[in-house]
Amino acid sequence: MPTYEYKCKKCGEFEAVQKMSDPPLSKCPTCKGKVERQIGGTGGFVLKGSNWVSKMSSSGEDLKKKADRFMKQTVGEVAEDIAKHSRPH
C-alpha cells in the first residue's frame, strides 16, 4: 500500500498508509483539523530481486527471455498508467 503525505493546518505534516482506492483523508487523525494531501516528490519506485529485469536487452538473449522481459515491462507500464489516472484532481 502506498504512503501518502498530508499537511494539517494545525499539526503540520504527517504520512498515512492507504489503499490507492481509498478516498483522501479530510481530517487530521490527531486534532481533527482540515488536511490537504500533498503532491509527492521524486520518491522513486525501486524494484529489487532477481524477478525484475532490465529494460535493456542483451545480444545473446533468447526469445523466451525477451518475451518475459517485454511482458514485465508492459505490466509495469500498465500499473503506472493506472496509478496516474486514478489520482484525484
PDB file of N, CA, C and O in Angstrom:
ATOM      1  N   MET A   1       0.848  -1.176   0.000  1.00  0.00           N
ATOM      2  CA  MET A   1       0.000   0.000   0.000  1.00  0.00           C
ATOM      3  C   MET A   1       0.895   1.240   0.000  1.00  0.00           C
ATOM      4  O   MET A   1       1.919   1.277   0.681  1.00  0.00           O
ATOM      5  N   PRO A   2       0.499   2.243  -0.765  1.00  0.00           N
ATOM      6  CA  PRO A   2       1.298   3.466  -0.812  1.00  0.00           C
ATOM      7  C   PRO A   2       1.151   4.325   0.439  1.00  0.00           C
ATOM      8  O   PRO A   2       0.159   4.242   1.164  1.00  0.00           O
ATOM      9  N   THR A   3       2.152   5.140   0.664  1.00  0.00           N
ATOM     10  CA  THR A   3       2.137   6.093   1.768  1.00  0.00           C
ATOM     11  C   THR A   3       1.883   7.478   1.183  1.00  0.00           C
ATOM     12  O   THR A   3       2.586   7.911   0.270  1.00  0.00           O
ATOM     13  N   TYR A   4       0.890   8.161   1.704  1.00  0.00           N
ATOM     14  CA  TYR A   4       0.543   9.498   1.225  1.00  0.00           C
ATOM     15  C   TYR A   4       0.944  10.528   2.266  1.00  0.00           C
ATOM     16  O   TYR A   4       0.861  10.278   3.469  1.00  0.00           O
ATOM     17  N   GLU A   5       1.375  11.681   1.796  1.00  0.00           N
ATOM     18  CA  GLU A   5       1.741  12.784   2.681  1.00  0.00           C
ATOM     19  C   GLU A   5       0.575  13.768   2.767  1.00  0.00           C
ATOM     20  O   GLU A   5      -0.046  14.117   1.762  1.00  0.00           O
ATOM     21  N   TYR A   6       0.303  14.197   3.975  1.00  0.00           N
ATOM     22  CA  TYR A   6      -0.751  15.173   4.219  1.00  0.00           C
ATOM     23  C   TYR A   6      -0.181  16.346   5.004  1.00  0.00           C
ATOM     24  O   TYR A   6       0.851  16.229   5.665  1.00  0.00           O
ATOM     25  N   LYS A   7      -0.868  17.473   4.918  1.00  0.00           N
ATOM     26  CA  LYS A   7      -0.480  18.648   5.691  1.00  0.00           C
ATOM     27  C   LYS A   7      -1.690  19.147   6.457  1.00  0.00           C
ATOM     28  O   LYS A   7      -2.717  19.499   5.877  1.00  0.00           O
ATOM     29  N   CYS A   8      -1.544  19.169   7.777  1.00  0.00           N
ATOM     30  CA  CYS A   8      -2.594  19.678   8.663  1.00  0.00           C
ATOM     31  C   CYS A   8      -2.270  21.133   8.959  1.00  0.00           C
ATOM     32  O   CYS A   8      -1.118  21.476   9.223  1.00  0.00           O
ATOM     33  N   LYS A   9      -3.283  21.986   8.914  1.00  0.00           N
ATOM     34  CA  LYS A   9      -3.064  23.413   9.166  1.00  0.00           C
ATOM     35  C   LYS A   9      -2.633  23.672  10.609  1.00  0.00           C
ATOM     36  O   LYS A   9      -1.988  24.682  10.892  1.00  0.00           O
ATOM     37  N   LYS A  10      -2.989  22.756  11.530  1.00  0.00           N
ATOM     38  CA  LYS A  10      -2.632  22.941  12.939  1.00  0.00           C
ATOM     39  C   LYS A  10      -1.395  22.133  13.340  1.00  0.00           C
ATOM     40  O   LYS A  10      -0.497  22.662  13.996  1.00  0.00           O
ATOM     41  N   CYS A  11      -1.343  20.848  12.947  1.00  0.00           N
ATOM     42  CA  CYS A  11      -0.285  19.942  13.418  1.00  0.00           C
ATOM     43  C   CYS A  11       0.943  19.891  12.514  1.00  0.00           C
ATOM     44  O   CYS A  11       2.023  19.522  12.973  1.00  0.00           O
ATOM     45  N   GLY A  12       0.803  20.246  11.261  1.00  0.00           N
ATOM     46  CA  GLY A  12       1.918  20.144  10.324  1.00  0.00           C
ATOM     47  C   GLY A  12       1.751  18.931   9.415  1.00  0.00           C
ATOM     48  O   GLY A  12       0.635  18.491   9.136  1.00  0.00           O
ATOM     49  N   GLU A  13       2.872  18.407   8.965  1.00  0.00           N
ATOM     50  CA  GLU A  13       2.837  17.304   8.002  1.00  0.00           C
ATOM     51  C   GLU A  13       2.839  15.937   8.690  1.00  0.00           C
ATOM     52  O   GLU A  13       3.417  15.759   9.762  1.00  0.00           O
ATOM     53  N   PHE A  14       2.173  14.979   8.039  1.00  0.00           N
ATOM     54  CA  PHE A  14       2.177  13.596   8.511  1.00  0.00           C
ATOM     55  C   PHE A  14       1.953  12.680   7.323  1.00  0.00           C
ATOM     56  O   PHE A  14       1.558  13.123   6.245  1.00  0.00           O
ATOM     57  N   GLU A  15       2.209  11.403   7.531  1.00  0.00           N
ATOM     58  CA  GLU A  15       2.022  10.407   6.482  1.00  0.00           C
ATOM     59  C   GLU A  15       0.927   9.437   6.874  1.00  0.00           C
ATOM     60  O   GLU A  15       0.707   9.170   8.055  1.00  0.00           O
ATOM     61  N   ALA A  16       0.234   8.906   5.858  1.00  0.00           N
ATOM     62  CA  ALA A  16      -0.813   7.909   6.089  1.00  0.00           C
ATOM     63  C   ALA A  16      -0.672   6.800   5.044  1.00  0.00           C
ATOM     64  O   ALA A  16      -0.535   7.072   3.851  1.00  0.00           O
ATOM     65  N   VAL A  17      -0.707   5.555   5.505  1.00  0.00           N
ATOM     66  CA  VAL A  17      -0.666   4.404   4.602  1.00  0.00           C
ATOM     67  C   VAL A  17      -2.105   4.078   4.230  1.00  0.00           C
ATOM     68  O   VAL A  17      -2.924   3.763   5.093  1.00  0.00           O
ATOM     69  N   GLN A  18      -2.406   4.157   2.931  1.00  0.00           N
ATOM     70  CA  GLN A  18      -3.773   3.932   2.455  1.00  0.00           C
ATOM     71  C   GLN A  18      -3.748   3.125   1.173  1.00  0.00           C
ATOM     72  O   GLN A  18      -2.751   3.107   0.451  1.00  0.00           O
ATOM     73  N   LYS A  19      -4.854   2.460   0.900  1.00  0.00           N
ATOM     74  CA  LYS A  19      -5.028   1.805  -0.391  1.00  0.00           C
ATOM     75  C   LYS A  19      -5.180   2.890  -1.449  1.00  0.00           C
ATOM     76  O   LYS A  19      -5.625   4.000  -1.155  1.00  0.00           O
ATOM     77  N   MET A  20      -4.805   2.560  -2.685  1.00  0.00           N
ATOM     78  CA  MET A  20      -4.964   3.532  -3.767  1.00  0.00           C
ATOM     79  C   MET A  20      -6.436   3.862  -3.993  1.00  0.00           C
ATOM     80  O   MET A  20      -6.765   4.958  -4.448  1.00  0.00           O
ATOM     81  N   SER A  21      -7.320   2.918  -3.678  1.00  0.00           N
ATOM     82  CA  SER A  21      -8.750   3.123  -3.895  1.00  0.00           C
ATOM     83  C   SER A  21      -9.421   3.902  -2.757  1.00  0.00           C
ATOM     84  O   SER A  21     -10.567   4.331  -2.895  1.00  0.00           O
ATOM     85  N   ASP A  22      -8.712   4.088  -1.628  1.00  0.00           N
ATOM     86  CA  ASP A  22      -9.280   4.847  -0.505  1.00  0.00           C
ATOM     87  C   ASP A  22      -9.390   6.324  -0.854  1.00  0.00           C
ATOM     88  O   ASP A  22      -8.517   6.863  -1.534  1.00  0.00           O
ATOM     89  N   PRO A  23     -10.445   6.985  -0.401  1.00  0.00           N
ATOM     90  CA  PRO A  23     -10.542   8.434  -0.630  1.00  0.00           C
ATOM     91  C   PRO A  23      -9.487   9.154   0.221  1.00  0.00           C
ATOM     92  O   PRO A  23      -9.085   8.645   1.267  1.00  0.00           O
ATOM     93  N   PRO A  24      -9.041  10.331  -0.221  1.00  0.00           N
ATOM     94  CA  PRO A  24      -8.069  11.090   0.577  1.00  0.00           C
ATOM     95  C   PRO A  24      -8.663  11.466   1.934  1.00  0.00           C
ATOM     96  O   PRO A  24      -9.871  11.665   2.063  1.00  0.00           O
ATOM     97  N   LEU A  25      -7.790  11.561   2.949  1.00  0.00           N
ATOM     98  CA  LEU A  25      -8.249  11.991   4.270  1.00  0.00           C
ATOM     99  C   LEU A  25      -8.689  13.446   4.202  1.00  0.00           C
ATOM    100  O   LEU A  25      -8.121  14.235   3.446  1.00  0.00           O
ATOM    101  N   SER A  26      -9.681  13.797   4.976  1.00  0.00           N
ATOM    102  CA  SER A  26     -10.129  15.187   5.036  1.00  0.00           C
ATOM    103  C   SER A  26      -9.890  15.792   6.415  1.00  0.00           C
ATOM    104  O   SER A  26      -9.883  17.013   6.571  1.00  0.00           O
ATOM    105  N   LYS A  27      -9.691  14.922   7.427  1.00  0.00           N
ATOM    106  CA  LYS A  27      -9.464  15.391   8.789  1.00  0.00           C
ATOM    107  C   LYS A  27      -8.182  14.783   9.353  1.00  0.00           C
ATOM    108  O   LYS A  27      -7.843  13.636   9.063  1.00  0.00           O
ATOM    109  N   CYS A  28      -7.483  15.566  10.157  1.00  0.00           N
ATOM    110  CA  CYS A  28      -6.261  15.127  10.822  1.00  0.00           C
ATOM    111  C   CYS A  28      -6.616  14.082  11.876  1.00  0.00           C
ATOM    112  O   CYS A  28      -7.548  14.289  12.653  1.00  0.00           O
ATOM    113  N   PRO A  29      -5.884  12.953  11.919  1.00  0.00           N
ATOM    114  CA  PRO A  29      -6.191  11.936  12.931  1.00  0.00           C
ATOM    115  C   PRO A  29      -5.863  12.399  14.357  1.00  0.00           C
ATOM    116  O   PRO A  29      -6.354  11.811  15.321  1.00  0.00           O
ATOM    117  N   THR A  30      -5.041  13.442  14.499  1.00  0.00           N
ATOM    118  CA  THR A  30      -4.652  13.931  15.817  1.00  0.00           C
ATOM    119  C   THR A  30      -5.601  14.996  16.349  1.00  0.00           C
ATOM    120  O   THR A  30      -6.150  14.856  17.442  1.00  0.00           O
ATOM    121  N   CYS A  31      -5.795  16.070  15.566  1.00  0.00           N
ATOM    122  CA  CYS A  31      -6.581  17.212  16.063  1.00  0.00           C
ATOM    123  C   CYS A  31      -7.934  17.371  15.370  1.00  0.00           C
ATOM    124  O   CYS A  31      -8.721  18.244  15.737  1.00  0.00           O
ATOM    125  N   LYS A  32      -8.206  16.533  14.373  1.00  0.00           N
ATOM    126  CA  LYS A  32      -9.454  16.568  13.594  1.00  0.00           C
ATOM    127  C   LYS A  32      -9.576  17.832  12.740  1.00  0.00           C
ATOM    128  O   LYS A  32     -10.657  18.149  12.245  1.00  0.00           O
ATOM    129  N   GLY A  33      -8.453  18.556  12.569  1.00  0.00           N
ATOM    130  CA  GLY A  33      -8.454  19.744  11.714  1.00  0.00           C
ATOM    131  C   GLY A  33      -8.429  19.349  10.245  1.00  0.00           C
ATOM    132  O   GLY A  33      -8.243  18.178   9.912  1.00  0.00           O
ATOM    133  N   LYS A  34      -8.618  20.332   9.369  1.00  0.00           N
ATOM    134  CA  LYS A  34      -8.656  20.107   7.929  1.00  0.00           C
ATOM    135  C   LYS A  34      -7.246  19.764   7.411  1.00  0.00           C
ATOM    136  O   LYS A  34      -6.260  20.379   7.818  1.00  0.00           O
ATOM    137  N   VAL A  35      -7.169  18.778   6.513  1.00  0.00           N
ATOM    138  CA  VAL A  35      -5.885  18.397   5.925  1.00  0.00           C
ATOM    139  C   VAL A  35      -5.960  18.431   4.402  1.00  0.00           C
ATOM    140  O   VAL A  35      -7.037  18.327   3.815  1.00  0.00           O
ATOM    141  N   GLU A  36      -4.800  18.578   3.780  1.00  0.00           N
ATOM    142  CA  GLU A  36      -4.678  18.521   2.332  1.00  0.00           C
ATOM    143  C   GLU A  36      -3.623  17.489   1.992  1.00  0.00           C
ATOM    144  O   GLU A  36      -2.566  17.436   2.619  1.00  0.00           O
ATOM    145  N   ARG A  37      -3.918  16.662   0.986  1.00  0.00           N
ATOM    146  CA  ARG A  37      -2.923  15.681   0.550  1.00  0.00           C
ATOM    147  C   ARG A  37      -1.891  16.401  -0.304  1.00  0.00           C
ATOM    148  O   ARG A  37      -2.239  17.174  -1.197  1.00  0.00           O
ATOM    149  N   GLN A  38      -0.629  16.141  -0.025  1.00  0.00           N
ATOM    150  CA  GLN A  38       0.466  16.785  -0.736  1.00  0.00           C
ATOM    151  C   GLN A  38       0.835  15.986  -1.983  1.00  0.00           C
ATOM    152  O   GLN A  38       0.678  14.766  -2.023  1.00  0.00           O
ATOM    153  N   ILE A  39       1.318  16.679  -2.978  1.00  0.00           N
ATOM    154  CA  ILE A  39       1.801  16.011  -4.176  1.00  0.00           C
ATOM    155  C   ILE A  39       3.177  15.475  -3.862  1.00  0.00           C
ATOM    156  O   ILE A  39       4.067  16.212  -3.437  1.00  0.00           O
ATOM    157  N   GLY A  40       3.344  14.173  -4.077  1.00  0.00           N
ATOM    158  CA  GLY A  40       4.614  13.533  -3.753  1.00  0.00           C
ATOM    159  C   GLY A  40       5.739  14.022  -4.630  1.00  0.00           C
ATOM    160  O   GLY A  40       5.533  14.384  -5.788  1.00  0.00           O
ATOM    161  N   GLY A  41       6.931  14.028  -4.066  1.00  0.00           N
ATOM    162  CA  GLY A  41       8.119  14.434  -4.804  1.00  0.00           C
ATOM    163  C   GLY A  41       8.623  13.299  -5.681  1.00  0.00           C
ATOM    164  O   GLY A  41       7.846  12.566  -6.293  1.00  0.00           O
ATOM    165  N   THR A  42       9.904  13.179  -5.725  1.00  0.00           N
ATOM    166  CA  THR A  42      10.515  12.176  -6.592  1.00  0.00           C
ATOM    167  C   THR A  42      10.931  10.952  -5.789  1.00  0.00           C
ATOM    168  O   THR A  42      12.024  10.426  -6.001  1.00  0.00           O
ATOM    169  N   GLY A  43      10.106  10.496  -4.893  1.00  0.00           N
ATOM    170  CA  GLY A  43      10.401   9.305  -4.105  1.00  0.00           C
ATOM    171  C   GLY A  43      10.324   8.088  -5.001  1.00  0.00           C
ATOM    172  O   GLY A  43       9.262   7.480  -5.134  1.00  0.00           O
ATOM    173  N   GLY A  44      11.415   7.731  -5.605  1.00  0.00           N
ATOM    174  CA  GLY A  44      11.453   6.701  -6.643  1.00  0.00           C
ATOM    175  C   GLY A  44      10.898   5.355  -6.221  1.00  0.00           C
ATOM    176  O   GLY A  44      10.847   5.029  -5.035  1.00  0.00           O
ATOM    177  N   PHE A  45      10.494   4.596  -7.192  1.00  0.00           N
ATOM    178  CA  PHE A  45       9.973   3.253  -7.007  1.00  0.00           C
ATOM    179  C   PHE A  45      11.062   2.305  -7.471  1.00  0.00           C
ATOM    180  O   PHE A  45      11.414   2.301  -8.650  1.00  0.00           O
ATOM    181  N   VAL A  46      11.599   1.508  -6.573  1.00  0.00           N
ATOM    182  CA  VAL A  46      12.720   0.642  -6.909  1.00  0.00           C
ATOM    183  C   VAL A  46      12.283  -0.808  -6.832  1.00  0.00           C
ATOM    184  O   VAL A  46      11.717  -1.250  -5.832  1.00  0.00           O
ATOM    185  N   LEU A  47      12.551  -1.539  -7.897  1.00  0.00           N
ATOM    186  CA  LEU A  47      12.263  -2.967  -7.925  1.00  0.00           C
ATOM    187  C   LEU A  47      13.548  -3.711  -7.598  1.00  0.00           C
ATOM    188  O   LEU A  47      14.578  -3.485  -8.233  1.00  0.00           O
ATOM    189  N   LYS A  48      13.491  -4.603  -6.605  1.00  0.00           N
ATOM    190  CA  LYS A  48      14.683  -5.353  -6.209  1.00  0.00           C
ATOM    191  C   LYS A  48      14.398  -6.836  -6.321  1.00  0.00           C
ATOM    192  O   LYS A  48      13.249  -7.271  -6.244  1.00  0.00           O
ATOM    193  N   GLY A  49      15.439  -7.590  -6.499  1.00  0.00           N
ATOM    194  CA  GLY A  49      15.301  -9.041  -6.573  1.00  0.00           C
ATOM    195  C   GLY A  49      15.556  -9.546  -7.978  1.00  0.00           C
ATOM    196  O   GLY A  49      15.622  -8.765  -8.928  1.00  0.00           O
ATOM    197  N   SER A  50      15.695 -10.834  -8.102  1.00  0.00           N
ATOM    198  CA  SER A  50      16.055 -11.427  -9.388  1.00  0.00           C
ATOM    199  C   SER A  50      14.869 -11.541 -10.339  1.00  0.00           C
ATOM    200  O   SER A  50      15.064 -11.816 -11.523  1.00  0.00           O
ATOM    201  N   ASN A  51      13.641 -11.335  -9.852  1.00  0.00           N
ATOM    202  CA  ASN A  51      12.474 -11.484 -10.709  1.00  0.00           C
ATOM    203  C   ASN A  51      12.273 -10.291 -11.636  1.00  0.00           C
ATOM    204  O   ASN A  51      11.595 -10.415 -12.656  1.00  0.00           O
ATOM    205  N   TRP A  52      12.848  -9.139 -11.303  1.00  0.00           N
ATOM    206  CA  TRP A  52      12.676  -7.933 -12.112  1.00  0.00           C
ATOM    207  C   TRP A  52      13.856  -7.792 -13.042  1.00  0.00           C
ATOM    208  O   TRP A  52      15.005  -7.964 -12.636  1.00  0.00           O
ATOM    209  N   VAL A  53      13.572  -7.480 -14.281  1.00  0.00           N
ATOM    210  CA  VAL A  53      14.625  -7.430 -15.284  1.00  0.00           C
ATOM    211  C   VAL A  53      14.810  -6.015 -15.820  1.00  0.00           C
ATOM    212  O   VAL A  53      13.929  -5.164 -15.701  1.00  0.00           O
ATOM    213  N   SER A  54      15.961  -5.791 -16.402  1.00  0.00           N
ATOM    214  CA  SER A  54      16.274  -4.504 -17.008  1.00  0.00           C
ATOM    215  C   SER A  54      15.510  -4.349 -18.308  1.00  0.00           C
ATOM    216  O   SER A  54      15.159  -5.339 -18.950  1.00  0.00           O
ATOM    217  N   LYS A  55      15.249  -3.093 -18.704  1.00  0.00           N
ATOM    218  CA  LYS A  55      14.601  -2.843 -19.984  1.00  0.00           C
ATOM    219  C   LYS A  55      15.589  -3.005 -21.137  1.00  0.00           C
ATOM    220  O   LYS A  55      15.187  -3.005 -22.300  1.00  0.00           O
ATOM    221  N   MET A  56      16.868  -3.141 -20.825  1.00  0.00           N
ATOM    222  CA  MET A  56      17.897  -3.296 -21.847  1.00  0.00           C
ATOM    223  C   MET A  56      18.033  -4.776 -22.201  1.00  0.00           C
ATOM    224  O   MET A  56      18.119  -5.628 -21.318  1.00  0.00           O
ATOM    225  N   SER A  57      18.052  -5.066 -23.479  1.00  0.00           N
ATOM    226  CA  SER A  57      18.244  -6.462 -23.889  1.00  0.00           C
ATOM    227  C   SER A  57      19.718  -6.703 -24.164  1.00  0.00           C
ATOM    228  O   SER A  57      20.474  -5.767 -24.421  1.00  0.00           O
ATOM    229  N   SER A  58      20.115  -7.954 -24.108  1.00  0.00           N
ATOM    230  CA  SER A  58      21.495  -8.296 -24.431  1.00  0.00           C
ATOM    231  C   SER A  58      21.524  -9.005 -25.778  1.00  0.00           C
ATOM    232  O   SER A  58      20.518  -9.559 -26.222  1.00  0.00           O
ATOM    233  N   SER A  59      22.668  -8.981 -26.410  1.00  0.00           N
ATOM    234  CA  SER A  59      22.776  -9.544 -27.763  1.00  0.00           C
ATOM    235  C   SER A  59      22.537 -11.043 -27.791  1.00  0.00           C
ATOM    236  O   SER A  59      22.046 -11.562 -28.794  1.00  0.00           O
ATOM    237  N   GLY A  60      22.870 -11.760 -26.716  1.00  0.00           N
ATOM    238  CA  GLY A  60      22.707 -13.216 -26.703  1.00  0.00           C
ATOM    239  C   GLY A  60      21.411 -13.686 -26.066  1.00  0.00           C
ATOM    240  O   GLY A  60      21.285 -14.865 -25.736  1.00  0.00           O
ATOM    241  N   GLU A  61      20.452 -12.799 -25.886  1.00  0.00           N
ATOM    242  CA  GLU A  61      19.207 -13.129 -25.194  1.00  0.00           C
ATOM    243  C   GLU A  61      18.297 -13.971 -26.094  1.00  0.00           C
ATOM    244  O   GLU A  61      18.074 -13.632 -27.256  1.00  0.00           O
ATOM    245  N   ASP A  62      17.774 -15.076 -25.541  1.00  0.00           N
ATOM    246  CA  ASP A  62      16.883 -15.916 -26.357  1.00  0.00           C
ATOM    247  C   ASP A  62      15.471 -15.325 -26.399  1.00  0.00           C
ATOM    248  O   ASP A  62      15.156 -14.405 -25.645  1.00  0.00           O
ATOM    249  N   LEU A  63      14.632 -15.854 -27.278  1.00  0.00           N
ATOM    250  CA  LEU A  63      13.291 -15.302 -27.492  1.00  0.00           C
ATOM    251  C   LEU A  63      12.418 -15.354 -26.247  1.00  0.00           C
ATOM    252  O   LEU A  63      11.659 -14.418 -25.991  1.00  0.00           O
ATOM    253  N   LYS A  64      12.510 -16.441 -25.460  1.00  0.00           N
ATOM    254  CA  LYS A  64      11.692 -16.552 -24.252  1.00  0.00           C
ATOM    255  C   LYS A  64      12.065 -15.456 -23.256  1.00  0.00           C
ATOM    256  O   LYS A  64      11.186 -14.831 -22.663  1.00  0.00           O
ATOM    257  N   LYS A  65      13.364 -15.219 -23.069  1.00  0.00           N
ATOM    258  CA  LYS A  65      13.791 -14.162 -22.150  1.00  0.00           C
ATOM    259  C   LYS A  65      13.321 -12.794 -22.637  1.00  0.00           C
ATOM    260  O   LYS A  65      12.898 -11.960 -21.836  1.00  0.00           O
ATOM    261  N   LYS A  66      13.394 -12.560 -23.948  1.00  0.00           N
ATOM    262  CA  LYS A  66      12.931 -11.291 -24.498  1.00  0.00           C
ATOM    263  C   LYS A  66      11.428 -11.121 -24.267  1.00  0.00           C
ATOM    264  O   LYS A  66      10.961 -10.039 -23.911  1.00  0.00           O
ATOM    265  N   ALA A  67      10.681 -12.209 -24.475  1.00  0.00           N
ATOM    266  CA  ALA A  67       9.227 -12.153 -24.275  1.00  0.00           C
ATOM    267  C   ALA A  67       8.896 -11.904 -22.807  1.00  0.00           C
ATOM    268  O   ALA A  67       8.005 -11.114 -22.494  1.00  0.00           O
ATOM    269  N   ASP A  68       9.619 -12.582 -21.900  1.00  0.00           N
ATOM    270  CA  ASP A  68       9.385 -12.378 -20.465  1.00  0.00           C
ATOM    271  C   ASP A  68       9.704 -10.948 -20.059  1.00  0.00           C
ATOM    272  O   ASP A  68       8.950 -10.343 -19.298  1.00  0.00           O
ATOM    273  N   ARG A  69      10.804 -10.398 -20.551  1.00  0.00           N
ATOM    274  CA  ARG A  69      11.195  -9.024 -20.232  1.00  0.00           C
ATOM    275  C   ARG A  69      10.141  -8.051 -20.756  1.00  0.00           C
ATOM    276  O   ARG A  69       9.746  -7.119 -20.055  1.00  0.00           O
ATOM    277  N   PHE A  70       9.689  -8.269 -21.986  1.00  0.00           N
ATOM    278  CA  PHE A  70       8.676  -7.393 -22.567  1.00  0.00           C
ATOM    279  C   PHE A  70       7.388  -7.436 -21.746  1.00  0.00           C
ATOM    280  O   PHE A  70       6.775  -6.397 -21.503  1.00  0.00           O
ATOM    281  N   MET A  71       6.972  -8.632 -21.315  1.00  0.00           N
ATOM    282  CA  MET A  71       5.737  -8.774 -20.543  1.00  0.00           C
ATOM    283  C   MET A  71       5.849  -8.047 -19.210  1.00  0.00           C
ATOM    284  O   MET A  71       4.905  -7.372 -18.801  1.00  0.00           O
ATOM    285  N   LYS A  72       6.990  -8.171 -18.519  1.00  0.00           N
ATOM    286  CA  LYS A  72       7.172  -7.491 -17.238  1.00  0.00           C
ATOM    287  C   LYS A  72       7.184  -5.976 -17.427  1.00  0.00           C
ATOM    288  O   LYS A  72       6.645  -5.241 -16.599  1.00  0.00           O
ATOM    289  N   GLN A  73       7.801  -5.505 -18.524  1.00  0.00           N
ATOM    290  CA  GLN A  73       7.790  -4.076 -18.829  1.00  0.00           C
ATOM    291  C   GLN A  73       6.365  -3.600 -19.031  1.00  0.00           C
ATOM    292  O   GLN A  73       5.963  -2.575 -18.480  1.00  0.00           O
ATOM    293  N   THR A  74       5.598  -4.343 -19.820  1.00  0.00           N
ATOM    294  CA  THR A  74       4.230  -3.958 -20.151  1.00  0.00           C
ATOM    295  C   THR A  74       3.362  -3.902 -18.900  1.00  0.00           C
ATOM    296  O   THR A  74       2.603  -2.950 -18.716  1.00  0.00           O
ATOM    297  N   VAL A  75       3.467  -4.912 -18.040  1.00  0.00           N
ATOM    298  CA  VAL A  75       2.680  -4.943 -16.799  1.00  0.00           C
ATOM    299  C   VAL A  75       3.049  -3.740 -15.934  1.00  0.00           C
ATOM    300  O   VAL A  75       2.170  -3.095 -15.362  1.00  0.00           O
ATOM    301  N   GLY A  76       4.343  -3.433 -15.836  1.00  0.00           N
ATOM    302  CA  GLY A  76       4.786  -2.281 -15.047  1.00  0.00           C
ATOM    303  C   GLY A  76       4.258  -0.978 -15.600  1.00  0.00           C
ATOM    304  O   GLY A  76       3.835  -0.107 -14.840  1.00  0.00           O
ATOM    305  N   GLU A  77       4.276  -0.832 -16.923  1.00  0.00           N
ATOM    306  CA  GLU A  77       3.795   0.403 -17.547  1.00  0.00           C
ATOM    307  C   GLU A  77       2.280   0.542 -17.387  1.00  0.00           C
ATOM    308  O   GLU A  77       1.781   1.648 -17.180  1.00  0.00           O
ATOM    309  N   VAL A  78       1.555  -0.555 -17.478  1.00  0.00           N
ATOM    310  CA  VAL A  78       0.102  -0.514 -17.281  1.00  0.00           C
ATOM    311  C   VAL A  78      -0.210  -0.110 -15.838  1.00  0.00           C
ATOM    312  O   VAL A  78      -1.115   0.689 -15.597  1.00  0.00           O
ATOM    313  N   ALA A  79       0.540  -0.664 -14.882  1.00  0.00           N
ATOM    314  CA  ALA A  79       0.332  -0.311 -13.473  1.00  0.00           C
ATOM    315  C   ALA A  79       0.607   1.175 -13.245  1.00  0.00           C
ATOM    316  O   ALA A  79      -0.141   1.839 -12.528  1.00  0.00           O
ATOM    317  N   GLU A  80       1.677   1.703 -13.853  1.00  0.00           N
ATOM    318  CA  GLU A  80       1.984   3.128 -13.726  1.00  0.00           C
ATOM    319  C   GLU A  80       0.861   3.978 -14.327  1.00  0.00           C
ATOM    320  O   GLU A  80       0.478   4.999 -13.756  1.00  0.00           O
ATOM    321  N   ASP A  81       0.338   3.553 -15.475  1.00  0.00           N
ATOM    322  CA  ASP A  81      -0.730   4.295 -16.153  1.00  0.00           C
ATOM    323  C   ASP A  81      -1.997   4.316 -15.290  1.00  0.00           C
ATOM    324  O   ASP A  81      -2.658   5.348 -15.177  1.00  0.00           O
ATOM    325  N   ILE A  82      -2.325   3.192 -14.694  1.00  0.00           N
ATOM    326  CA  ILE A  82      -3.497   3.117 -13.815  1.00  0.00           C
ATOM    327  C   ILE A  82      -3.320   4.049 -12.619  1.00  0.00           C
ATOM    328  O   ILE A  82      -4.247   4.761 -12.233  1.00  0.00           O
ATOM    329  N   ALA A  83      -2.123   4.038 -12.040  1.00  0.00           N
ATOM    330  CA  ALA A  83      -1.855   4.887 -10.880  1.00  0.00           C
ATOM    331  C   ALA A  83      -1.979   6.372 -11.246  1.00  0.00           C
ATOM    332  O   ALA A  83      -2.509   7.161 -10.465  1.00  0.00           O
ATOM    333  N   LYS A  84      -1.492   6.749 -12.431  1.00  0.00           N
ATOM    334  CA  LYS A  84      -1.567   8.151 -12.853  1.00  0.00           C
ATOM    335  C   LYS A  84      -3.009   8.601 -13.034  1.00  0.00           C
ATOM    336  O   LYS A  84      -3.360   9.725 -12.675  1.00  0.00           O
ATOM    337  N   HIS A  85      -3.851   7.726 -13.593  1.00  0.00           N
ATOM    338  CA  HIS A  85      -5.231   8.114 -13.918  1.00  0.00           C
ATOM    339  C   HIS A  85      -6.194   7.939 -12.754  1.00  0.00           C
ATOM    340  O   HIS A  85      -7.338   8.388 -12.838  1.00  0.00           O
ATOM    341  N   SER A  86      -5.764   7.296 -11.665  1.00  0.00           N
ATOM    342  CA  SER A  86      -6.679   7.094 -10.538  1.00  0.00           C
ATOM    343  C   SER A  86      -6.501   8.149  -9.451  1.00  0.00           C
ATOM    344  O   SER A  86      -7.193   8.118  -8.432  1.00  0.00           O
ATOM    345  N   ARG A  87      -5.570   9.086  -9.668  1.00  0.00           N
ATOM    346  CA  ARG A  87      -5.358  10.144  -8.664  1.00  0.00           C
ATOM    347  C   ARG A  87      -6.492  11.154  -8.720  1.00  0.00           C
ATOM    348  O   ARG A  87      -6.973  11.489  -9.803  1.00  0.00           O
ATOM    349  N   PRO A  88      -6.926  11.645  -7.552  1.00  0.00           N
ATOM    350  CA  PRO A  88      -7.967  12.678  -7.544  1.00  0.00           C
ATOM    351  C   PRO A  88      -7.405  13.981  -8.114  1.00  0.00           C
ATOM    352  O   PRO A  88      -6.220  14.277  -7.965  1.00  0.00           O
ATOM    353  N   HIS A  89      -8.270  14.749  -8.767  1.00  0.00           N
ATOM    354  CA  HIS A  89      -7.832  16.007  -9.393  1.00  0.00           C
ATOM    355  C   HIS A  89      -8.162  17.164  -8.533  1.00  0.00           C
ATOM    356  O   HIS A  89      -7.871  18.304  -8.893  1.00  0.00           O
TER     357      HIS A  89
END
